[in-house]
Amino acid sequence: MNFQTAIRSGFQNYANFKGRASRAEYWWWALFTVILSFLLSSINSSLGDLGSLVTLLPSIAVAIRRVHDVDRAGWFILVPFYNLYLVLRRGDSGENRFGPPPPPSI
């Protein structure tokens, strides 16, 4: 998954808390939110706040789908250090209780 596909997927699945997200999707989305926040904040702090608000729900959704990829419940995003371990881990290669693996990167 590339940068543009991850952004498109993040906004298309903004309220989808089911299924799985690959590491690439998660980290490209994280990079996008950091860049967006930095650019909007450099223009105006209110714009930065608005950008953070707009990407809040999609960020939660992609994080939950990411921990689903390593076969953990979405609630694990609330555990800071363990959450970092989970998003860095390689996802399950086969189907798990949250569904089939994400499509391969193109």
N, C-alpha and C positions, 0 to 999 in steps of 0.2 A: 504494500500500500504506500502510495506516495503522499506528499504534503497536501495536494489539492483534493485527492480522494478522501483523505482523513477528515479534512475540514467539511467537505460535502456530507460525508457520513455522520459527522458530529451534529450538524444542523438537521439533517433528515431524520435522525434517530434521537432528537433532542429530549424526548420523553419516553424513550424505549429503555426500560430497565431489565429487559429479558434478553437472553442470548449472550453472545460472547464478542469480545473485541480483542484484536491482536495487540501485541506490544507496539508494533509500528503505528497502529491507529491511535493508541493511547498517547504515545510520546510525540507524534506529529501534532495531535490536538493540544497537548500541553505547550509545545513550542508556539503554536498559533496563538494561544491565549496570552502567553507572556509577551509576545511581539505586539499583539493588539493592545494590550494594557499599556505597554511602554509607549507606543505611538500615540494613543489617545490621551494618555496622561501628560505627554510632552506638549500637546496642544492645549489642553485644559483639564484640570483635575476632575471636573464634573463629567467630562467626556470619558475619562478613565474609569470613573465609578459606573457610568452607564454601560460601558463595554464589559466590565466585570459582571454586572447584573445580567446582561444579555447572555453571557457565556456560562453563567452559574449552573443552570439546570442541565444544559448539554454536558458540562464538565462532570457533574455528579453521575449522569447516565453513563458516560463513557468509562468512568472509573468503576462503576458497579459492573458493567459488562466486562471490564478487564479482569476483575477478581473472579468473575464467573469463569473466565477462561482457564484459571488455575484451580477450578472446582471448589471455590469458597463462596460463602454467602456474601451478598452485597454489604451487609453490616460491617464487614471487616475494613471498609474504607474509613471507619471511625477510629481504628486503632493505628496511630501514626507510624510507628516504626515497622510494625508487622505489615501494614499497608504498603510501605515502600518495598519491603522484601517481596510481596506478592506481585506488584506491578513490574518488578525487575525479572521475575521468574519466567521461564519459558512456559507457554501454555500447554495444556494437555493435547497430545497429537490426535487422539481419537475423540469420539463423542463422550461427553460427561453428562451429569444430570441437568446441565443448563443448555444442552443442545449440541449440535455438530460444531466442529471447529470453524473459525472464521474462514472465509475464502482465502486462497493463497494470494500473496502479493503479486502484482503484475509488473 
